[in-house]
Amino acid sequence: MITGHVFIATSLDGFIARSDGDIAWLLERDDPDEDHGYDAFLADIDIILMGRETFEKMRTVMPWPYSRPVVVLSSKMAQTDLPDDLTKKVRIVNKAPEEAMRMLEIEGHRKVYVDGGLLIQSFLRAGLISDMVITSVPVLLGDGRRLFGKVRADISLHLEDTKRFPSGLVQSRYRVDA
């Protein structure tokens, strides 16, 4: 069975980026000497499913930071929009969350990293997220792109673990109750 997983950082007031997509506030507070578990998380993932805006931000990072295949869900981009160096590493598809997960499951994928605020929101609403690792950064932005949006009904979470880091970051792992 295929499952969706989230690993993301947010400001204390719930923003994953400034309104313009800037995440410098996060990078400034990320202590490279602290192991926040991202590499271990990624090692257990088959494929990365990313929203278009997140991909637009990450496509400029050189070298390409992902060792796993990346699928970008977008109705505004096509495969031909990819730069040549990413055509074998990234695939663009225009599918609803349920269709995307069905497609990935048919391809043999089991653990999917869902990345990007709007994408995470749509997958949560569709009941396609199994667990989330959310790292809270001790900063208030006041405005920006929210991690969570409107939901039709309560989404119950079960706290499985919380870690505190010397830098002030606090990381919580939640299971999404079905």
N, C-alpha and C positions, 0 to 999 in steps of 0.2 A: 504494500500500500504506500502511496506517495504522501509525503508530509511537507508542509511549509514551515520555515523557521526564520526568525528575525534576530538580527544582531545589530544594534544601533545605539547611538548616543544622542542625548537630548539635553537642552538647557534645563535648569530646575523648573522653569515656567513652561516647559513642554515643546520647545521649538527645536527642530533638527537643522535649521539653517536660517539665515537672515532672509528677508523678503527677496533679495536679489540672488539667493542661492549661496552666499558666502558662508564658509565654515571656518574661517580663520580663528574665530573665538574658540573653537574646539581644538584646532591644531596647536594653538598657543598653550593650552592647558594639558595636552597629552604628553605625559612624561615617558620618553622612550625606554626608560629603565624599568617601567612597570609592565608586567605581563597581564593584559586585560582579557586574555583568552581567545583573541580573534583567530590566531593561527590554528589553535586546536579546534575551534568551531569550524573553520573553513576546511580543515583536514577531513572532517566527517560529512562534508556536503558533496553531492554529486554535480550540481549545476547551480548557477546563479541566475535568478530572474530579477531583472532590473527595470525600473521605470525610465521613461525617456529623459526626464529632467536630471535624474541621477546619472544616467549614461552621458548626457551632454557635459556634465561636470567632470566625470571621470575620464572621458575620452582624451582629454588633454594631458593626463598624467603619463609621463614617460619615465621608465619603460612601463608598459601596460601592467598593472598591478595584480592581475588575476591569472591564476594557473588553471582554474576550472573554466569550462565553457560558460559563456554568458548569452542569455536570451533577453532581448529588450522588448518589452511590450509597448507598442506604440501604434497609434492610428495616423500619426503625422510623419513618420519616417519609413523609409524602405531600405532594403538591403543595399541598393545602389547609393545610398547616402553615406555609407561607411567609408572611411579612408582605407586605402589599399592594405595597410599593415594590420587592419582589424578584420578583414573579410573572412579569414579562417578561424577567428577567435570569437566573433560576435554574430548572432543571428537576430534579425528583426522580425517580429511577428505581430499581427494585429488580431488579437484574440481576447475574449473575456477571461477573467480569472479561472473559471471552471474549465473552459476549453483549453487554456494553456496548461493547466495541471493534467488534464486528460492526455494531451499531446505528449507531455514530458513522461508521463507514466507509460504510455505505449512505447516510447523510445527506451524504456528501461531505467529511468531515473527514479530514485526513491526519496532522497532528501534534497529539498530545494531551499536555497537561501533567497528569501524575498527581500529586496532592498529598494528603498525609495518611499517617501512619505505617502503619496497618493496611492501607490501600489499596495503598500502595507494596509492602508485603510480599506481599499477595495477587497483585499484578501481576507481581512478580519470580518468584514460585513458578509462575505460569502462563506465564512466558517472554514477557511483553508489554512489557517495558521495553527500549528500545534503548540509552539512555545516561542517565547521572546526573551532575549537578553537585552536589557535596557540599561545603559550606563548614563547616570545623571551627572552632569557637569555643574559644578557650583558657580553658576553665573545666571543672571536674569537678563534676558534679551528684550523683553517687553513686547516684541513683535517679530514676525517672521513666518516661516513655514512650520505648521504644527505637525507633530507626529500623529496625533489622533484626530479624527473628524467625527461627524455625526454617525450614529449607529441607530438601527431600527429598534433594537432591544438591548438590554444590558448584555455585556459580554463578561462572563465571570472568569476571573483569573485566580490561579492558586500559586502563591509565592513558594518557590522551591529553595531559593538560596539568595543571600545578599552578601556582598563583599564590599569592604571599605578599603580604599587605597590611600597611601600617604599623600598623594597629590590632592586629595579631597574628592576624587571621583567615587561614586557609589554605584555598584553594579548589582542589579536584581534580575533573577531568572524566574520567569513565570510560565506555568503551563496554562494553556487556554482550555478551559473546561468546555466540553462539548454538550 
